[in-house]
Amino acid sequence: MTHTLPSPSSLAQQFVLDPDVVYLNHGSFGACPRAVLDAQSAHRERIERDAMRFYIYDLWGDIDRSRSALGGLINADAEDLVFVSNATSGVANVIANIDLRPGDQVITTRFEYPACNNNLRRACEQAGAELVVVDLPWNPIDEESVLSAIMDRVTDRTRLVMFSLITSATAIRMPAERLINELHERGVETLLDAAHGPGCVPMDIKAWNPTYCTGNAHKWLCSAKGCAFLYVHKDKQDGFRPVILSNDAYDMEPAIARSDRSAFNHEFDYMGTDDRTPMLVVADAVETLGSFSEGGIAELMRRNLAMCLEARDLLCDAMGTAPMVPDSMLGPLATIEVPAPGMDPRTLRERLMEEFRIEAMIVPNPGGDTPMIRVSPQVYNSIEQYRYCADAIRSIIGLS
Ligand SMILES: Cc1ncc(COP(=O)(O)O)c(C=O)c1O
């Protein structure tokens, strides 16, 4: 069966997406514009021309350029940010720096990203601490019930609470600022997982004031794969060390005098010889994404949210199902229930690709045995693509 594929938006030309695929899953791995890939190639070539010069001298200033660009976007002081390969690594570095003791508690939720929860779990098991997994509400869900579900589990043994800015499969935009405030009032540290953060929704680290925050550049900022930031509150930076120690770890004073930065920045800026180009292009990604709209990244985030709500509504209409999360708790990602009880999400995803050339994220519904589609529109998507997807799902599940 061959179908005429709907056109993406005109901005799709700026990306290297396969024209024979209707790509509706920006939320999982992002997509990187050609200009950013070109910038990455240029960085790579420059490094290869004189690697010694780069790793010994140029690297520090080059990483500072990205640190500043990102700090401006999420309203954080640049020196409070370091780069890691991904949000999972950000979480692993934080938990490795919490001196967990037997009997301590770490709180997470059932909707956190599995890899992040796994890192917490191992750290708790090794320390003899307890990992509390909060049973967050689902359909119906509202801010108050989310807040009370988490706050009710806090005890005087709670050392850290981790939660997402936007949860992964369920796409709930958590009441981050309120949660952080309430937890800090109880003396509990917070780890905000903003994997869906920079370039996704407006972020204000200074106002929110989490203890720790990690977030991906390779998702909504459309940067190259393999870069996330890790923010650590100034009060916690002293002695906060990467999981991987490098050459200067036990001789820090002369090293930071040479690189002219804090030990916190210095240790994360060089963690052994590796590909630093994903970190270097963060500055290029901020510039490129901002150039796609007169109103810059702020305007793009508003447009993506508006398209998400429109796509959610048209898919709900087509499925005959109701929205699962209130609009006030959504970013540019949303889930829609597909009325096909018992259908394996993987089967639906594979049939969408095989029969309709649609790449879509299909996830299980935590409240039942139906699959859900998660939409996550980015600038290259068009609303026609979601209409095509709605028709495709109706045809697969036999809704006439
Ligand atoms: C909420 C959340 N946290 C963490 C991650 C992990 O991101 P990464 O694979 O870049 O470590 C994801 C990935 O989708 C996510 O959605």
Ligand as a Chemical Component Dictionary entry (heavy atoms), coordinates in Angstrom:
data_LIG
# 
_chem_comp.id                   LIG 
_chem_comp.type                 NON-POLYMER 
_chem_comp.pdbx_formal_charge   0 
_chem_comp.three_letter_code    LIG 
# 
loop_
_chem_comp_atom.comp_id 
_chem_comp_atom.atom_id 
_chem_comp_atom.alt_atom_id 
_chem_comp_atom.type_symbol 
_chem_comp_atom.charge 
_chem_comp_atom.model_Cartn_x 
_chem_comp_atom.model_Cartn_y 
_chem_comp_atom.model_Cartn_z 
_chem_comp_atom.pdbx_ordinal 
LIG C1 C1 C 0 12.210 12.742 31.464 1  
LIG C2 C2 C 0 13.426 12.113 30.860 2  
LIG N1 N1 N 0 14.528 11.986 31.609 3  
LIG C3 C3 C 0 15.669 11.446 31.137 4  
LIG C4 C4 C 0 15.725 11.001 29.840 5  
LIG C5 C5 C 0 17.010 10.384 29.360 6  
LIG O1 O1 O 0 17.645 11.187 28.443 7  
LIG P1 P1 P 0 19.046 10.686 27.856 8  
LIG O2 O2 O 0 18.788 9.476  27.050 9  
LIG O3 O3 O 0 19.526 11.835 27.038 10 
LIG O4 O4 O 0 19.920 10.404 29.030 11 
LIG C6 C6 C 0 14.603 11.088 29.013 12 
LIG C7 C7 C 0 14.649 10.588 27.620 13 
LIG O5 O5 O 0 13.712 10.560 26.901 14 
LIG C8 C8 C 0 13.419 11.666 29.538 15 
LIG O6 O6 O 0 12.319 11.765 28.793 16 
# 
loop_
_chem_comp_bond.comp_id 
_chem_comp_bond.atom_id_1 
_chem_comp_bond.atom_id_2 
_chem_comp_bond.value_order 
_chem_comp_bond.pdbx_ordinal 
LIG C1 C2 SING 1  
LIG C2 N1 SING 2  
LIG C2 C8 DOUB 3  
LIG N1 C3 DOUB 4  
LIG C3 C4 SING 5  
LIG C4 C5 SING 6  
LIG C4 C6 DOUB 7  
LIG C5 O1 SING 8  
LIG O1 P1 SING 9  
LIG P1 O2 DOUB 10 
LIG P1 O3 SING 11 
LIG P1 O4 SING 12 
LIG C6 C7 SING 13 
LIG C6 C8 SING 14 
LIG C7 O5 DOUB 15 
LIG C8 O6 SING 16 
# 
